[in-house]
């Protein structure tokens, strides 16, 4: 199999701007935008909380959460992020990046804890919680059309 390097470079040049922020320019207000070496860099505010939150969730599994308490945490930690997402997506409100980052950290903690439960305790209930959130989000999107 031969890799077409020209095609690969073309694809990377079109997608590299989505590495740190998956938002289109019209939604850059949802990003932190520091200047790095004279270039403006956009970093998604919620994702900036999610990734460290995942590490916190994995760590919390090994330190404190077990059984029913852990499942309850996995179910409740994403709620603030979901509410913030719904309010800023379906209402005429822009929201605040610090709120996105903090709620993203809670969401990430739920992701990390859920991942640990799934991998180490074989808790398929975590998948059910994710499915419920997915159905609620999908229904919200459909009803807004």
Residue pairs with C-beta under 8 A, 6 or more apart in sequence:
17 42
20 41
20 42
20 43
20 44
20 47
21 28
21 31
21 42
21 43
21 44
21 47
22 44
22 47
23 30
23 31
23 42
23 44
28 42
29 94
30 44
30 45
30 46
30 88
30 95
30 97
30 100
31 42
31 43
31 44
31 45
31 97
32 42
32 43
32 45
32 48
32 97
33 40
33 41
33 42
33 43
34 40
34 41
34 43
35 41
45 97
45 98
45 100
45 101
45 104
46 81
46 85
46 100
46 101
46 103
46 104
46 107
47 104
48 101
48 104
49 100
49 101
49 102
49 103
49 104
49 105
49 106
49 107
49 108
50 104
50 105
50 107
50 108
50 111
51 108
52 105
52 108
53 104
53 105
53 106
53 107
53 108
53 109
53 110
53 111
53 112
54 108
54 109
54 111
54 112
54 115
55 108
55 112
56 105
56 108
56 109
56 112
57 77
57 108
57 109
57 110
57 111
57 112
57 113
57 114
57 115
57 116
58 112
58 113
58 115
58 116
59 112
60 73
60 109
60 112
60 113
61 70
61 112
61 113
61 116
61 117
61 120
62 116
65 73
65 113
70 113
70 117
70 123
71 117
71 123
71 125
71 126
71 129
73 109
73 110
73 113
74 110
74 113
74 114
74 117
74 126
74 129
75 110
75 129
76 110
77 106
77 107
77 109
77 110
77 113
78 106
78 107
78 110
78 133
80 102
80 103
80 106
80 107
81 103
81 104
81 106
81 107
82 107
82 133
82 136
82 137
83 103
84 95
84 99
84 100
84 103
86 140
87 93
87 95
88 94
88 95
89 144
90 140
90 144
114 126
114 129
114 130
117 123
117 125
117 126
118 124
118 126
118 127
